[in-house]
Amino acid sequence: MFHLRDRDGRHEVDLIVEGLGGAVVAIEVKLTATPDDNDLRHLLWLKRQLGDKLVDVAVVTTGRHAYRRADGVAVIPAALLGP
């Protein structure tokens, strides 16, 4: 697990989890209940860069409901992660 920031600092992803087979899961943490496209621009950029190697993308929020956006990003309330 690591944090990603590209060389020129234009793109940043909070958490990258890479499995033994090279599969990647990317996670952002946002202090908003309803993330918009601007909040997720770095996840969507990474999705374009990695293609099928990126097996899932998620954003942890302050919201109350978990759902998956039309672009495939899972929206997960922090309260669902534990007590």
PDB file of N, CA, C and O in Angstrom:
ATOM      1  N   MET A   1       0.854  -1.160   0.000  1.00  0.00           N
ATOM      2  CA  MET A   1       0.000   0.000   0.000  1.00  0.00           C
ATOM      3  C   MET A   1       0.903   1.226   0.000  1.00  0.00           C
ATOM      4  O   MET A   1       1.897   1.284   0.723  1.00  0.00           O
ATOM      5  N   PHE A   2       0.542   2.194  -0.817  1.00  0.00           N
ATOM      6  CA  PHE A   2       1.330   3.418  -0.870  1.00  0.00           C
ATOM      7  C   PHE A   2       0.479   4.579  -1.360  1.00  0.00           C
ATOM      8  O   PHE A   2      -0.677   4.403  -1.747  1.00  0.00           O
ATOM      9  N   HIS A   3       1.062   5.757  -1.337  1.00  0.00           N
ATOM     10  CA  HIS A   3       0.448   6.995  -1.791  1.00  0.00           C
ATOM     11  C   HIS A   3       1.072   7.327  -3.149  1.00  0.00           C
ATOM     12  O   HIS A   3       2.265   7.107  -3.356  1.00  0.00           O
ATOM     13  N   LEU A   4       0.273   7.852  -4.063  1.00  0.00           N
ATOM     14  CA  LEU A   4       0.783   8.172  -5.389  1.00  0.00           C
ATOM     15  C   LEU A   4       0.726   9.672  -5.660  1.00  0.00           C
ATOM     16  O   LEU A   4      -0.308  10.313  -5.472  1.00  0.00           O
ATOM     17  N   ARG A   5       1.841  10.209  -6.097  1.00  0.00           N
ATOM     18  CA  ARG A   5       1.892  11.585  -6.604  1.00  0.00           C
ATOM     19  C   ARG A   5       2.808  11.533  -7.821  1.00  0.00           C
ATOM     20  O   ARG A   5       3.945  11.071  -7.728  1.00  0.00           O
ATOM     21  N   ASP A   6       2.313  12.006  -8.959  1.00  0.00           N
ATOM     22  CA  ASP A   6       3.145  11.936 -10.154  1.00  0.00           C
ATOM     23  C   ASP A   6       4.291  12.937 -10.088  1.00  0.00           C
ATOM     24  O   ASP A   6       4.325  13.805  -9.216  1.00  0.00           O
ATOM     25  N   ARG A   7       5.204  12.806 -10.998  1.00  0.00           N
ATOM     26  CA  ARG A   7       6.464  13.559 -10.969  1.00  0.00           C
ATOM     27  C   ARG A   7       6.264  15.068 -10.896  1.00  0.00           C
ATOM     28  O   ARG A   7       6.975  15.754 -10.162  1.00  0.00           O
ATOM     29  N   ASP A   8       5.301  15.586 -11.652  1.00  0.00           N
ATOM     30  CA  ASP A   8       5.106  17.035 -11.655  1.00  0.00           C
ATOM     31  C   ASP A   8       4.041  17.509 -10.668  1.00  0.00           C
ATOM     32  O   ASP A   8       3.732  18.700 -10.618  1.00  0.00           O
ATOM     33  N   GLY A   9       3.480  16.591  -9.884  1.00  0.00           N
ATOM     34  CA  GLY A   9       2.538  16.958  -8.834  1.00  0.00           C
ATOM     35  C   GLY A   9       1.130  17.283  -9.302  1.00  0.00           C
ATOM     36  O   GLY A   9       0.330  17.805  -8.526  1.00  0.00           O
ATOM     37  N   ARG A  10       0.809  16.983 -10.561  1.00  0.00           N
ATOM     38  CA  ARG A  10      -0.532  17.293 -11.071  1.00  0.00           C
ATOM     39  C   ARG A  10      -1.579  16.271 -10.665  1.00  0.00           C
ATOM     40  O   ARG A  10      -2.771  16.577 -10.626  1.00  0.00           O
ATOM     41  N   HIS A  11      -1.134  15.045 -10.361  1.00  0.00           N
ATOM     42  CA  HIS A  11      -2.066  13.976 -10.001  1.00  0.00           C
ATOM     43  C   HIS A  11      -1.627  13.331  -8.692  1.00  0.00           C
ATOM     44  O   HIS A  11      -0.441  13.094  -8.460  1.00  0.00           O
ATOM     45  N   GLU A  12      -2.619  13.053  -7.841  1.00  0.00           N
ATOM     46  CA  GLU A  12      -2.334  12.467  -6.535  1.00  0.00           C
ATOM     47  C   GLU A  12      -3.491  11.559  -6.141  1.00  0.00           C
ATOM     48  O   GLU A  12      -4.657  11.922  -6.296  1.00  0.00           O
ATOM     49  N   VAL A  13      -3.161  10.377  -5.632  1.00  0.00           N
ATOM     50  CA  VAL A  13      -4.165   9.434  -5.134  1.00  0.00           C
ATOM     51  C   VAL A  13      -3.753   9.047  -3.726  1.00  0.00           C
ATOM     52  O   VAL A  13      -2.598   8.700  -3.481  1.00  0.00           O
ATOM     53  N   ASP A  14      -4.713   9.109  -2.792  1.00  0.00           N
ATOM     54  CA  ASP A  14      -4.401   8.904  -1.376  1.00  0.00           C
ATOM     55  C   ASP A  14      -3.851   7.521  -1.065  1.00  0.00           C
ATOM     56  O   ASP A  14      -2.838   7.408  -0.375  1.00  0.00           O
ATOM     57  N   LEU A  15      -4.491   6.469  -1.554  1.00  0.00           N
ATOM     58  CA  LEU A  15      -4.052   5.100  -1.254  1.00  0.00           C
ATOM     59  C   LEU A  15      -4.073   4.245  -2.517  1.00  0.00           C
ATOM     60  O   LEU A  15      -5.054   4.232  -3.260  1.00  0.00           O
ATOM     61  N   ILE A  16      -2.995   3.546  -2.740  1.00  0.00           N
ATOM     62  CA  ILE A  16      -2.897   2.574  -3.819  1.00  0.00           C
ATOM     63  C   ILE A  16      -2.579   1.238  -3.158  1.00  0.00           C
ATOM     64  O   ILE A  16      -1.614   1.125  -2.402  1.00  0.00           O
ATOM     65  N   VAL A  17      -3.382   0.244  -3.442  1.00  0.00           N
ATOM     66  CA  VAL A  17      -3.130  -1.105  -2.927  1.00  0.00           C
ATOM     67  C   VAL A  17      -2.829  -1.984  -4.137  1.00  0.00           C
ATOM     68  O   VAL A  17      -3.650  -2.121  -5.044  1.00  0.00           O
ATOM     69  N   GLU A  18      -1.634  -2.578  -4.132  1.00  0.00           N
ATOM     70  CA  GLU A  18      -1.233  -3.425  -5.248  1.00  0.00           C
ATOM     71  C   GLU A  18      -1.088  -4.861  -4.769  1.00  0.00           C
ATOM     72  O   GLU A  18      -0.367  -5.142  -3.812  1.00  0.00           O
ATOM     73  N   GLY A  19      -1.784  -5.762  -5.448  1.00  0.00           N
ATOM     74  CA  GLY A  19      -1.747  -7.178  -5.097  1.00  0.00           C
ATOM     75  C   GLY A  19      -0.543  -7.866  -5.708  1.00  0.00           C
ATOM     76  O   GLY A  19       0.178  -7.278  -6.514  1.00  0.00           O
ATOM     77  N   LEU A  20      -0.329  -9.107  -5.323  1.00  0.00           N
ATOM     78  CA  LEU A  20       0.822  -9.872  -5.804  1.00  0.00           C
ATOM     79  C   LEU A  20       0.802 -10.048  -7.314  1.00  0.00           C
ATOM     80  O   LEU A  20       1.860 -10.077  -7.943  1.00  0.00           O
ATOM     81  N   GLY A  21      -0.370 -10.163  -7.902  1.00  0.00           N
ATOM     82  CA  GLY A  21      -0.472 -10.330  -9.345  1.00  0.00           C
ATOM     83  C   GLY A  21      -0.436  -9.026 -10.114  1.00  0.00           C
ATOM     84  O   GLY A  21      -0.587  -9.037 -11.335  1.00  0.00           O
ATOM     85  N   GLY A  22      -0.241  -7.903  -9.441  1.00  0.00           N
ATOM     86  CA  GLY A  22      -0.177  -6.616 -10.100  1.00  0.00           C
ATOM     87  C   GLY A  22      -1.503  -5.877 -10.182  1.00  0.00           C
ATOM     88  O   GLY A  22      -1.555  -4.755 -10.684  1.00  0.00           O
ATOM     89  N   ALA A  23      -2.582  -6.497  -9.692  1.00  0.00           N
ATOM     90  CA  ALA A  23      -3.881  -5.823  -9.681  1.00  0.00           C
ATOM     91  C   ALA A  23      -3.832  -4.659  -8.690  1.00  0.00           C
ATOM     92  O   ALA A  23      -3.210  -4.755  -7.632  1.00  0.00           O
ATOM     93  N   VAL A  24      -4.498  -3.557  -9.051  1.00  0.00           N
ATOM     94  CA  VAL A  24      -4.437  -2.336  -8.259  1.00  0.00           C
ATOM     95  C   VAL A  24      -5.838  -1.891  -7.845  1.00  0.00           C
ATOM     96  O   VAL A  24      -6.780  -1.960  -8.635  1.00  0.00           O
ATOM     97  N   VAL A  25      -5.965  -1.433  -6.595  1.00  0.00           N
ATOM     98  CA  VAL A  25      -7.166  -0.777  -6.090  1.00  0.00           C
ATOM     99  C   VAL A  25      -6.726   0.617  -5.638  1.00  0.00           C
ATOM    100  O   VAL A  25      -5.731   0.766  -4.929  1.00  0.00           O
ATOM    101  N   ALA A  26      -7.481   1.632  -6.059  1.00  0.00           N
ATOM    102  CA  ALA A  26      -7.142   3.015  -5.712  1.00  0.00           C
ATOM    103  C   ALA A  26      -8.249   3.604  -4.849  1.00  0.00           C
ATOM    104  O   ALA A  26      -9.432   3.399  -5.119  1.00  0.00           O
ATOM    105  N   ILE A  27      -7.857   4.342  -3.803  1.00  0.00           N
ATOM    106  CA  ILE A  27      -8.812   4.896  -2.841  1.00  0.00           C
ATOM    107  C   ILE A  27      -8.473   6.356  -2.563  1.00  0.00           C
ATOM    108  O   ILE A  27      -7.316   6.700  -2.318  1.00  0.00           O
ATOM    109  N   GLU A  28      -9.482   7.198  -2.603  1.00  0.00           N
ATOM    110  CA  GLU A  28      -9.369   8.596  -2.203  1.00  0.00           C
ATOM    111  C   GLU A  28     -10.180   8.795  -0.934  1.00  0.00           C
ATOM    112  O   GLU A  28     -11.144   8.068  -0.694  1.00  0.00           O
ATOM    113  N   VAL A  29      -9.803   9.765  -0.126  1.00  0.00           N
ATOM    114  CA  VAL A  29     -10.553  10.143   1.065  1.00  0.00           C
ATOM    115  C   VAL A  29     -10.941  11.607   0.895  1.00  0.00           C
ATOM    116  O   VAL A  29     -10.083  12.468   0.696  1.00  0.00           O
ATOM    117  N   LYS A  30     -12.241  11.881   0.974  1.00  0.00           N
ATOM    118  CA  LYS A  30     -12.734  13.248   0.782  1.00  0.00           C
ATOM    119  C   LYS A  30     -13.653  13.640   1.933  1.00  0.00           C
ATOM    120  O   LYS A  30     -14.468  12.836   2.387  1.00  0.00           O
ATOM    121  N   LEU A  31     -13.520  14.862   2.394  1.00  0.00           N
ATOM    122  CA  LEU A  31     -14.367  15.382   3.465  1.00  0.00           C
ATOM    123  C   LEU A  31     -15.608  16.038   2.876  1.00  0.00           C
ATOM    124  O   LEU A  31     -15.864  17.226   3.075  1.00  0.00           O
ATOM    125  N   THR A  32     -16.367  15.235   2.152  1.00  0.00           N
ATOM    126  CA  THR A  32     -17.626  15.661   1.567  1.00  0.00           C
ATOM    127  C   THR A  32     -18.590  14.486   1.598  1.00  0.00           C
ATOM    128  O   THR A  32     -18.168  13.329   1.576  1.00  0.00           O
ATOM    129  N   ALA A  33     -19.868  14.778   1.650  1.00  0.00           N
ATOM    130  CA  ALA A  33     -20.870  13.708   1.653  1.00  0.00           C
ATOM    131  C   ALA A  33     -21.162  13.206   0.246  1.00  0.00           C
ATOM    132  O   ALA A  33     -21.471  12.030   0.052  1.00  0.00           O
ATOM    133  N   THR A  34     -21.065  14.089  -0.727  1.00  0.00           N
ATOM    134  CA  THR A  34     -21.383  13.723  -2.114  1.00  0.00           C
ATOM    135  C   THR A  34     -20.259  14.179  -3.040  1.00  0.00           C
ATOM    136  O   THR A  34     -20.260  15.321  -3.500  1.00  0.00           O
ATOM    137  N   PRO A  35     -19.312  13.304  -3.313  1.00  0.00           N
ATOM    138  CA  PRO A  35     -18.191  13.672  -4.175  1.00  0.00           C
ATOM    139  C   PRO A  35     -18.652  13.919  -5.609  1.00  0.00           C
ATOM    140  O   PRO A  35     -19.534  13.227  -6.118  1.00  0.00           O
ATOM    141  N   ASP A  36     -18.050  14.906  -6.247  1.00  0.00           N
ATOM    142  CA  ASP A  36     -18.370  15.188  -7.642  1.00  0.00           C
ATOM    143  C   ASP A  36     -17.183  14.800  -8.531  1.00  0.00           C
ATOM    144  O   ASP A  36     -16.164  14.312  -8.042  1.00  0.00           O
ATOM    145  N   ASP A  37     -17.328  15.020  -9.824  1.00  0.00           N
ATOM    146  CA  ASP A  37     -16.276  14.655 -10.773  1.00  0.00           C
ATOM    147  C   ASP A  37     -14.944  15.323 -10.444  1.00  0.00           C
ATOM    148  O   ASP A  37     -13.889  14.713 -10.617  1.00  0.00           O
ATOM    149  N   ASN A  38     -14.982  16.550  -9.980  1.00  0.00           N
ATOM    150  CA  ASN A  38     -13.748  17.246  -9.632  1.00  0.00           C
ATOM    151  C   ASN A  38     -13.038  16.568  -8.454  1.00  0.00           C
ATOM    152  O   ASN A  38     -11.811  16.480  -8.437  1.00  0.00           O
ATOM    153  N   ASP A  39     -13.807  16.091  -7.474  1.00  0.00           N
ATOM    154  CA  ASP A  39     -13.225  15.394  -6.323  1.00  0.00           C
ATOM    155  C   ASP A  39     -12.537  14.097  -6.743  1.00  0.00           C
ATOM    156  O   ASP A  39     -11.592  13.647  -6.095  1.00  0.00           O
ATOM    157  N   LEU A  40     -13.018  13.503  -7.831  1.00  0.00           N
ATOM    158  CA  LEU A  40     -12.543  12.183  -8.243  1.00  0.00           C
ATOM    159  C   LEU A  40     -11.656  12.220  -9.479  1.00  0.00           C
ATOM    160  O   LEU A  40     -11.353  11.175 -10.054  1.00  0.00           O
ATOM    161  N   ARG A  41     -11.240  13.404  -9.890  1.00  0.00           N
ATOM    162  CA  ARG A  41     -10.489  13.536 -11.140  1.00  0.00           C
ATOM    163  C   ARG A  41      -9.192  12.721 -11.146  1.00  0.00           C
ATOM    164  O   ARG A  41      -8.791  12.210 -12.192  1.00  0.00           O
ATOM    165  N   HIS A  42      -8.542  12.597 -10.001  1.00  0.00           N
ATOM    166  CA  HIS A  42      -7.289  11.841  -9.960  1.00  0.00           C
ATOM    167  C   HIS A  42      -7.545  10.338 -10.051  1.00  0.00           C
ATOM    168  O   HIS A  42      -6.768   9.618 -10.679  1.00  0.00           O
ATOM    169  N   LEU A  43      -8.623   9.857  -9.433  1.00  0.00           N
ATOM    170  CA  LEU A  43      -8.985   8.441  -9.569  1.00  0.00           C
ATOM    171  C   LEU A  43      -9.328   8.119 -11.019  1.00  0.00           C
ATOM    172  O   LEU A  43      -8.907   7.090 -11.547  1.00  0.00           O
ATOM    173  N   LEU A  44     -10.087   8.990 -11.655  1.00  0.00           N
ATOM    174  CA  LEU A  44     -10.486   8.752 -13.038  1.00  0.00           C
ATOM    175  C   LEU A  44      -9.284   8.836 -13.973  1.00  0.00           C
ATOM    176  O   LEU A  44      -9.220   8.103 -14.960  1.00  0.00           O
ATOM    177  N   TRP A  45      -8.322   9.727 -13.675  1.00  0.00           N
ATOM    178  CA  TRP A  45      -7.077   9.795 -14.437  1.00  0.00           C
ATOM    179  C   TRP A  45      -6.310   8.474 -14.319  1.00  0.00           C
ATOM    180  O   TRP A  45      -5.832   7.935 -15.317  1.00  0.00           O
ATOM    181  N   LEU A  46      -6.197   7.960 -13.088  1.00  0.00           N
ATOM    182  CA  LEU A  46      -5.472   6.707 -12.867  1.00  0.00           C
ATOM    183  C   LEU A  46      -6.153   5.555 -13.589  1.00  0.00           C
ATOM    184  O   LEU A  46      -5.484   4.668 -14.119  1.00  0.00           O
ATOM    185  N   LYS A  47      -7.465   5.565 -13.612  1.00  0.00           N
ATOM    186  CA  LYS A  47      -8.229   4.530 -14.316  1.00  0.00           C
ATOM    187  C   LYS A  47      -7.880   4.536 -15.806  1.00  0.00           C
ATOM    188  O   LYS A  47      -7.738   3.477 -16.417  1.00  0.00           O
ATOM    189  N   ARG A  48      -7.744   5.710 -16.378  1.00  0.00           N
ATOM    190  CA  ARG A  48      -7.358   5.819 -17.799  1.00  0.00           C
ATOM    191  C   ARG A  48      -5.915   5.342 -18.008  1.00  0.00           C
ATOM    192  O   ARG A  48      -5.609   4.729 -19.031  1.00  0.00           O
ATOM    193  N   GLN A  49      -5.042   5.614 -17.058  1.00  0.00           N
ATOM    194  CA  GLN A  49      -3.636   5.241 -17.191  1.00  0.00           C
ATOM    195  C   GLN A  49      -3.414   3.738 -17.076  1.00  0.00           C
ATOM    196  O   GLN A  49      -2.632   3.163 -17.833  1.00  0.00           O
ATOM    197  N   LEU A  50      -4.103   3.098 -16.125  1.00  0.00           N
ATOM    198  CA  LEU A  50      -3.833   1.691 -15.828  1.00  0.00           C
ATOM    199  C   LEU A  50      -4.733   0.708 -16.560  1.00  0.00           C
ATOM    200  O   LEU A  50      -4.380  -0.465 -16.687  1.00  0.00           O
ATOM    201  N   GLY A  51      -5.869   1.149 -17.039  1.00  0.00           N
ATOM    202  CA  GLY A  51      -6.779   0.251 -17.756  1.00  0.00           C
ATOM    203  C   GLY A  51      -7.223  -0.911 -16.882  1.00  0.00           C
ATOM    204  O   GLY A  51      -7.647  -0.719 -15.742  1.00  0.00           O
ATOM    205  N   ASP A  52      -7.123  -2.129 -17.430  1.00  0.00           N
ATOM    206  CA  ASP A  52      -7.606  -3.331 -16.733  1.00  0.00           C
ATOM    207  C   ASP A  52      -6.792  -3.694 -15.496  1.00  0.00           C
ATOM    208  O   ASP A  52      -7.259  -4.466 -14.659  1.00  0.00           O
ATOM    209  N   LYS A  53      -5.591  -3.155 -15.367  1.00  0.00           N
ATOM    210  CA  LYS A  53      -4.771  -3.416 -14.173  1.00  0.00           C
ATOM    211  C   LYS A  53      -5.436  -2.833 -12.915  1.00  0.00           C
ATOM    212  O   LYS A  53      -5.256  -3.349 -11.812  1.00  0.00           O
ATOM    213  N   LEU A  54      -6.207  -1.749 -13.097  1.00  0.00           N
ATOM    214  CA  LEU A  54      -6.939  -1.131 -11.983  1.00  0.00           C
ATOM    215  C   LEU A  54      -8.260  -1.873 -11.833  1.00  0.00           C
ATOM    216  O   LEU A  54      -9.166  -1.703 -12.648  1.00  0.00           O
ATOM    217  N   VAL A  55      -8.371  -2.697 -10.789  1.00  0.00           N
ATOM    218  CA  VAL A  55      -9.546  -3.552 -10.646  1.00  0.00           C
ATOM    219  C   VAL A  55     -10.691  -2.883  -9.903  1.00  0.00           C
ATOM    220  O   VAL A  55     -11.836  -3.317 -10.030  1.00  0.00           O
ATOM    221  N   ASP A  56     -10.413  -1.829  -9.124  1.00  0.00           N
ATOM    222  CA  ASP A  56     -11.496  -1.103  -8.454  1.00  0.00           C
ATOM    223  C   ASP A  56     -10.994   0.251  -7.987  1.00  0.00           C
ATOM    224  O   ASP A  56      -9.808   0.443  -7.718  1.00  0.00           O
ATOM    225  N   VAL A  57     -11.940   1.190  -7.897  1.00  0.00           N
ATOM    226  CA  VAL A  57     -11.661   2.533  -7.396  1.00  0.00           C
ATOM    227  C   VAL A  57     -12.752   2.900  -6.405  1.00  0.00           C
ATOM    228  O   VAL A  57     -13.920   2.563  -6.596  1.00  0.00           O
ATOM    229  N   ALA A  58     -12.358   3.595  -5.343  1.00  0.00           N
ATOM    230  CA  ALA A  58     -13.319   3.957  -4.302  1.00  0.00           C
ATOM    231  C   ALA A  58     -12.950   5.301  -3.698  1.00  0.00           C
ATOM    232  O   ALA A  58     -11.799   5.737  -3.736  1.00  0.00           O
ATOM    233  N   VAL A  59     -13.966   5.936  -3.143  1.00  0.00           N
ATOM    234  CA  VAL A  59     -13.758   7.171  -2.387  1.00  0.00           C
ATOM    235  C   VAL A  59     -14.462   7.010  -1.049  1.00  0.00           C
ATOM    236  O   VAL A  59     -15.626   6.612  -0.991  1.00  0.00           O
ATOM    237  N   VAL A  60     -13.749   7.321   0.023  1.00  0.00           N
ATOM    238  CA  VAL A  60     -14.313   7.290   1.373  1.00  0.00           C
ATOM    239  C   VAL A  60     -14.785   8.709   1.682  1.00  0.00           C
ATOM    240  O   VAL A  60     -14.032   9.670   1.530  1.00  0.00           O
ATOM    241  N   THR A  61     -16.042   8.829   2.118  1.00  0.00           N
ATOM    242  CA  THR A  61     -16.656  10.143   2.301  1.00  0.00           C
ATOM    243  C   THR A  61     -17.250  10.297   3.698  1.00  0.00           C
ATOM    244  O   THR A  61     -17.194   9.386   4.524  1.00  0.00           O
ATOM    245  N   THR A  62     -17.821  11.478   3.937  1.00  0.00           N
ATOM    246  CA  THR A  62     -18.542  11.742   5.184  1.00  0.00           C
ATOM    247  C   THR A  62     -20.038  11.495   5.026  1.00  0.00           C
ATOM    248  O   THR A  62     -20.817  11.801   5.929  1.00  0.00           O
ATOM    249  N   GLY A  63     -20.442  10.944   3.886  1.00  0.00           N
ATOM    250  CA  GLY A  63     -21.859  10.711   3.602  1.00  0.00           C
ATOM    251  C   GLY A  63     -22.463   9.595   4.424  1.00  0.00           C
ATOM    252  O   GLY A  63     -21.792   8.985   5.256  1.00  0.00           O
ATOM    253  N   ARG A  64     -23.740   9.334   4.186  1.00  0.00           N
ATOM    254  CA  ARG A  64     -24.488   8.322   4.940  1.00  0.00           C
ATOM    255  C   ARG A  64     -24.773   7.062   4.136  1.00  0.00           C
ATOM    256  O   ARG A  64     -25.114   6.030   4.714  1.00  0.00           O
ATOM    257  N   HIS A  65     -24.639   7.127   2.808  1.00  0.00           N
ATOM    258  CA  HIS A  65     -25.043   6.004   1.963  1.00  0.00           C
ATOM    259  C   HIS A  65     -23.892   5.550   1.076  1.00  0.00           C
ATOM    260  O   HIS A  65     -23.140   6.358   0.532  1.00  0.00           O
ATOM    261  N   ALA A  66     -23.779   4.229   0.946  1.00  0.00           N
ATOM    262  CA  ALA A  66     -22.804   3.642   0.034  1.00  0.00           C
ATOM    263  C   ALA A  66     -23.497   3.400  -1.306  1.00  0.00           C
ATOM    264  O   ALA A  66     -24.658   2.992  -1.352  1.00  0.00           O
ATOM    265  N   TYR A  67     -22.776   3.655  -2.385  1.00  0.00           N
ATOM    266  CA  TYR A  67     -23.311   3.405  -3.720  1.00  0.00           C
ATOM    267  C   TYR A  67     -22.161   3.385  -4.709  1.00  0.00           C
ATOM    268  O   TYR A  67     -21.031   3.746  -4.379  1.00  0.00           O
ATOM    269  N   ARG A  68     -22.461   2.964  -5.912  1.00  0.00           N
ATOM    270  CA  ARG A  68     -21.459   2.980  -6.973  1.00  0.00           C
ATOM    271  C   ARG A  68     -21.930   3.950  -8.044  1.00  0.00           C
ATOM    272  O   ARG A  68     -23.052   3.856  -8.543  1.00  0.00           O
ATOM    273  N   ARG A  69     -21.054   4.882  -8.386  1.00  0.00           N
ATOM    274  CA  ARG A  69     -21.370   5.883  -9.404  1.00  0.00           C
ATOM    275  C   ARG A  69     -21.409   5.241 -10.794  1.00  0.00           C
ATOM    276  O   ARG A  69     -20.912   4.131 -10.984  1.00  0.00           O
ATOM    277  N   ALA A  70     -21.992   5.937 -11.747  1.00  0.00           N
ATOM    278  CA  ALA A  70     -22.081   5.435 -13.119  1.00  0.00           C
ATOM    279  C   ALA A  70     -20.701   5.187 -13.735  1.00  0.00           C
ATOM    280  O   ALA A  70     -20.563   4.333 -14.611  1.00  0.00           O
ATOM    281  N   ASP A  71     -19.671   5.928 -13.285  1.00  0.00           N
ATOM    282  CA  ASP A  71     -18.317   5.740 -13.809  1.00  0.00           C
ATOM    283  C   ASP A  71     -17.565   4.604 -13.113  1.00  0.00           C
ATOM    284  O   ASP A  71     -16.392   4.367 -13.401  1.00  0.00           O
ATOM    285  N   GLY A  72     -18.243   3.901 -12.196  1.00  0.00           N
ATOM    286  CA  GLY A  72     -17.649   2.740 -11.532  1.00  0.00           C
ATOM    287  C   GLY A  72     -17.006   3.010 -10.192  1.00  0.00           C
ATOM    288  O   GLY A  72     -16.578   2.068  -9.524  1.00  0.00           O
ATOM    289  N   VAL A  73     -16.921   4.258  -9.772  1.00  0.00           N
ATOM    290  CA  VAL A  73     -16.292   4.591  -8.496  1.00  0.00           C
ATOM    291  C   VAL A  73     -17.244   4.223  -7.345  1.00  0.00           C
ATOM    292  O   VAL A  73     -18.397   4.654  -7.324  1.00  0.00           O
ATOM    293  N   ALA A  74     -16.750   3.426  -6.396  1.00  0.00           N
ATOM    294  CA  ALA A  74     -17.525   3.080  -5.204  1.00  0.00           C
ATOM    295  C   ALA A  74     -17.424   4.235  -4.213  1.00  0.00           C
ATOM    296  O   ALA A  74     -16.329   4.714  -3.916  1.00  0.00           O
ATOM    297  N   VAL A  75     -18.569   4.677  -3.704  1.00  0.00           N
ATOM    298  CA  VAL A  75     -18.617   5.739  -2.705  1.00  0.00           C
ATOM    299  C   VAL A  75     -18.938   5.068  -1.369  1.00  0.00           C
ATOM    300  O   VAL A  75     -19.991   4.449  -1.215  1.00  0.00           O
ATOM    301  N   ILE A  76     -18.025   5.196  -0.408  1.00  0.00           N
ATOM    302  CA  ILE A  76     -18.134   4.462   0.857  1.00  0.00           C
ATOM    303  C   ILE A  76     -18.091   5.439   2.022  1.00  0.00           C
ATOM    304  O   ILE A  76     -17.091   6.134   2.199  1.00  0.00           O
ATOM    305  N   PRO A  77     -19.151   5.508   2.819  1.00  0.00           N
ATOM    306  CA  PRO A  77     -19.118   6.366   4.014  1.00  0.00           C
ATOM    307  C   PRO A  77     -18.080   5.839   5.013  1.00  0.00           C
ATOM    308  O   PRO A  77     -18.005   4.634   5.255  1.00  0.00           O
ATOM    309  N   ALA A  78     -17.303   6.721   5.578  1.00  0.00           N
ATOM    310  CA  ALA A  78     -16.291   6.330   6.567  1.00  0.00           C
ATOM    311  C   ALA A  78     -16.937   5.581   7.734  1.00  0.00           C
ATOM    312  O   ALA A  78     -16.319   4.680   8.301  1.00  0.00           O
ATOM    313  N   ALA A  79     -18.160   5.937   8.098  1.00  0.00           N
ATOM    314  CA  ALA A  79     -18.837   5.286   9.230  1.00  0.00           C
ATOM    315  C   ALA A  79     -19.052   3.797   8.985  1.00  0.00           C
ATOM    316  O   ALA A  79     -19.222   3.042   9.943  1.00  0.00           O
ATOM    317  N   LEU A  80     -19.050   3.358   7.737  1.00  0.00           N
ATOM    318  CA  LEU A  80     -19.231   1.922   7.450  1.00  0.00           C
ATOM    319  C   LEU A  80     -17.952   1.112   7.620  1.00  0.00           C
ATOM    320  O   LEU A  80     -17.985  -0.118   7.591  1.00  0.00           O
ATOM    321  N   LEU A  81     -16.826   1.800   7.797  1.00  0.00           N
ATOM    322  CA  LEU A  81     -15.547   1.094   7.883  1.00  0.00           C
ATOM    323  C   LEU A  81     -15.267   0.522   9.275  1.00  0.00           C
ATOM    324  O   LEU A  81     -14.359  -0.294   9.433  1.00  0.00           O
ATOM    325  N   GLY A  82     -16.017   0.930  10.259  1.00  0.00           N
ATOM    326  CA  GLY A  82     -15.805   0.399  11.607  1.00  0.00           C
ATOM    327  C   GLY A  82     -16.496   1.242  12.646  1.00  0.00           C
ATOM    328  O   GLY A  82     -17.089   2.272  12.326  1.00  0.00           O
ATOM    329  N   PRO A  83     -16.422   0.808  13.900  1.00  0.00           N
ATOM    330  CA  PRO A  83     -17.114   1.545  14.966  1.00  0.00           C
ATOM    331  C   PRO A  83     -16.518   2.917  15.232  1.00  0.00           C
ATOM    332  O   PRO A  83     -17.002   3.642  16.101  1.00  0.00           O
TER     333      PRO A  83
END
